[in-house]
């Protein structure tokens, strides 16, 4: 048996074939397609040659589709239909109404800073698949650099290789158990991990107050830190949105102000989806 290589078929040939089947004759199909009948006949003859089997057979003065021809028409209809769908998808994608948007955000953004942005984006772009990834600022920056994210919300400052949009700022205060009367210098501390951007700002702020914290627990999840303070495990530095005002924590001095930034790769192609989410974030964040 001869080895048959891949067919080389043009969309124009598939369009001509489908229109002949719909119109019933070559003459009417050529008229509908605004081409000459010889040009249409020549194109379909070339398609038939490439297939290697007859697509039409003569019945009197008419040419009827063979079994192969009918299968070719079914294939043409499917391909051309999917092509139309793809064109519509591309148009929607170009306008920000299709595809996948992968957004990275730190814990604070996912817990209380940006839920409104997520809700607004999903309501206004229901056809876009929104994928959210929660991690530390450093990890999110690395993933954005590796093209694994389209957009990332991190604690500033940001590397110069990214375009940064300030989304909001939040103060960070010392919090202790409500019944703990010790001085900050004598307390144990539960803080963000040493390698995090937030921890660097906290350490600088505490140093200005003359405090070198004895850290007994580290977590990048602010809710965990809050719970440890409630349990009397130590003091912490938290944003008020996390600490709340339930009375079980006592607020002390302000230590720092951290900035939440939305990052995109500098020079990245315009993406209406990312721009829409970033716009929603600036409206709903801190």
Phi, psi and omega in degrees: 000133181290144177278121182262120181284177180294143179284143173252101186238135180266149176301324180299319179296319178295322178297316179298316182296315180297322182289326176298318179295321181287319185280331179096332179221158177295322182298312181292323179296318179297320180297317181293327182272354181060043174230165177283153179297319178301321180295318179296315181297319180295319181295318180287329175295322178292322176298316180299320179296319182289325177291323179086009179218151181292135176263339181228154171224146183282134173227092187070232180268358180258159173243123182255150177290138173278179176300319177297319179297318179295322177293323178296322178295317178301317178296316180299317180298319180293314182296313181293325176294316178294326177297318178297318177300317180296319178299318178295321179295317179299316179299317179293320179299317181299329180267003177087020185249016181205175177088195182240135174244120181254116186241129175257145179208150176286170182305314183301319180296318183286328185282316188213344185275322189238009177304325179296323178293319178299314181297314180297316182296317181293326178290323184270343180227064185295338182274351179272131176277111181266119180247123183250137179231124181254126180199185179283161181302314182298317179294320180295321177298316178298319181290325175294322179294328180271011178066025177270347178232151173267334186203143180221140177248114188225170174277131179287167005281167182243150175300150183294343182288353181246152170274123185247134175240124179289124180264325180179171177229146177221137177284153177240127183242156171287136175230137178229163173302143186303331184257012182268114185261006182291165171279155180303326182293337185263353187272158166274156186232146171240119190223170173298156182300152184304323186278356186277155177298318181297318181297322179299319179291323178295313181299319178296317180294318179294323179298323178295333178270001180079022183250126171250102190289140170266103189270125179251348179205140176234140175203140176274358178266112183296333178293325177295316179298318179299316182296322179295324177293317179302323182280357179082015184284338180171180176265162179212177173235120189221159168284146180303328181298333178272317184294325180073187181228037184283350177097347181275351176239144178251128182275134177251216186282154175285137183254321185199173171231122179255150184251131176263124183244144169261124185247140168228155178296132180295132180084005179295151179298146178304135180226102182302330180293312179296321180294322179294317180293319179297320177297318177297324180294319181292335179277333189246356185279205192301000000 
